[in-house]
Amino acid sequence: MIHPIPPGTRDVLPEEMRELRALEAALIEVFEAKGYGEVATPTLEYDEVLTRGGGRSDHAAYRFFDESGELLALRSEMTVPIARLVATRYAQADPPHRVCYIAGAYRAVSPQRGEMREFLQAGVELIGAAADEGTVEVIAVLEAALDAAGLGSAVIGLGDADLYRDLLGEYGLDGATREGALERLAAHDLVGLEAELEEAGVGADQIVTCLALSQLRGGVEALEQARGYGVEAAARAADRLDDVNRALGSRTGGHRVQFDFGLMRDLSYYNGAILEVYDPAVGHALGGGGRYDGLMKRFGLDLSAAGFALYLERVHTAQIEERRRGKDGR
Amino acid sequence: MSAGTEGPLRLAVPRGALFGETLDVLDGAGVDTSELRGDSRSLIFETAGMTLVTMRPSDVPTYVEAGAADVGITGKDVLLEQSDRPVYELLDLGFGRCRMVLAGRKGSDRLGEGTIRIATKYPRIAERHFESTGRQVELIEVKGSVELAPLVGLGDGIVDLVATGRTLEENELEVREEIVECTARFVANRVAHKLRAAEIDELTAKLREASGR
């Protein structure tokens, strides 16, 4: 008899389960060694709590009523539940708070796209540490986690969440026009962006600068290039990234960081540094994160915050592929 | 699924209406396409520094999104219809220009009263168009020659791609509304765009020059 399961869900059999558990253990070992204690939160939360985060959490795909008529939702990521946890349980404790997790999250999928409805995330949240030190610490934990997972080729793209809001403001755009252009930037639709900026009356040179910035990614030389465009928003973003870069210091084997002025995250609670993780073995980002200083305030605790989340199944895929390539001697 | 920072860059080439001009612009960008111009039935071609993978235009976003191809060329109509596939749209190549239109039968004014029934191969583009103009329509998705539908009473009109307008003319149909103009676009996988930045930037620059944009 064949008994189907919903598309985007899956069974895990012992062989893969052992590998996943080993990967989880390696990540937790890194997180704990860096002072991040593991927490668990309920899979179900009040919808009102998840909505408070804004952004993707707003779009929890699975909502239902409990026996007393309360609206519940399945979490779509872990940052908002952890913001709630810290605000509730550590309100009186001295920051910073360091927590880590490996947990399932749930999102709607498009049919026949190979997307997962239920997936595992592994990540950390650092709440209440000063801006640059916090960002740098989170990057260090992420680099150690990627090392522990054996992802020698993984790269961390580091960008600035405020860059384009600033830049378009400097260009005199606001309201719906600015949001429209930001959407194009987030989708990386450069053809549409150019048309949108032209229509808004932005000058030809400024359009060229905006397009060039969105394509600017690389090492420290990218920071110099960004300053060379002569726009204040780009110079400020370059300065902020430079501060992070200096604070990162040197690392054995070098850092995995690539500066990326085209990076945009779709979660609305980010500000300042944002990051995404790529591995040549997987066509999608392995994870991402950044600063979200405004989020804790929405839960009544005015603390800065930073963190990242990795899609565990994608990390596992990358791990297998990198091992295979290593064996092939490439 | 793997893009890979090593090995040649993989470019998805659309077969069909865009094929010839795609090869021309690639030639202009210094990519050797002579093997693709022969009558080989292969789907994959190795050229100096690049692997060319040929496929239906509507499959290009699928391969590029997954990283099975690092970059690709396809029509804006395809990208609009599959706008839920996150690929980076880097360049308007200018060729393959055609219009997405709403067309109805000549001399018939049935379009516009009550619930309109529209046959199309582009249900999402059509849906967005009618939604944004505040009209309720019943969309009927067909796969083949969509001009047939209104002639035999399957729907009051069609939403389809029109290059010269001859097919419409031959089938006693006329353009009622223009929805959007479409041209060929150069797209990239988002991970490849980060990890193979130099190669992709160089190809983009060459294609920009070759397409005269």
Contacts between the chains, C-beta under 8 A, distances in Angstrom:
chain1	res1	chain2	res2	distance
A	110	B	84	5.7
A	113	B	84	8.0
A	114	B	66	7.7
A	153	B	5	6.6
A	155	B	194	6.8
A	155	B	195	6.1
A	157	B	194	5.4
A	187	B	86	7.0
A	187	B	89	7.7
A	188	B	86	8.0
A	188	B	88	4.0
A	188	B	89	6.8
A	188	B	90	8.0
A	188	B	190	7.0
A	188	B	193	7.7
A	189	B	88	7.9
A	189	B	89	4.6
A	190	B	88	7.6
A	190	B	89	6.0
A	190	B	90	5.6
A	190	B	91	7.2
A	191	B	76	7.9
A	191	B	89	5.4
A	191	B	91	7.0
A	191	B	92	4.5
A	191	B	185	6.4
A	192	B	89	7.0
A	215	B	201	6.7
A	215	B	204	8.0
A	217	B	194	6.3
A	217	B	197	5.3
A	218	B	197	6.5
A	258	B	194	6.8
A	260	B	194	6.6
A	276	B	194	7.8
A	278	B	191	4.7
A	278	B	194	5.1
A	278	B	195	5.6
A	279	B	191	7.7
A	280	B	2	6.8
A	280	B	3	5.7
A	280	B	4	4.9
A	280	B	5	4.3
A	280	B	6	7.6
A	280	B	191	7.5
A	280	B	195	5.5
A	281	B	1	7.7
A	281	B	2	4.9
A	281	B	4	7.4
A	282	B	1	6.2
A	282	B	2	6.9
A	282	B	3	8.0
A	282	B	67	6.9
A	282	B	191	6.9
A	283	B	1	5.5
A	283	B	2	7.2
A	283	B	3	5.6
A	283	B	65	7.0
A	283	B	66	4.7
A	283	B	67	2.0
A	283	B	68	7.0
A	283	B	189	5.6
A	283	B	191	5.6
A	283	B	192	7.7
A	284	B	66	7.9
A	284	B	67	7.2
A	284	B	190	7.7
A	284	B	191	6.6
A	285	B	190	7.1
A	285	B	191	6.6
A	317	B	1	7.1
A	321	B	2	5.8
A	330	B	6	6.2
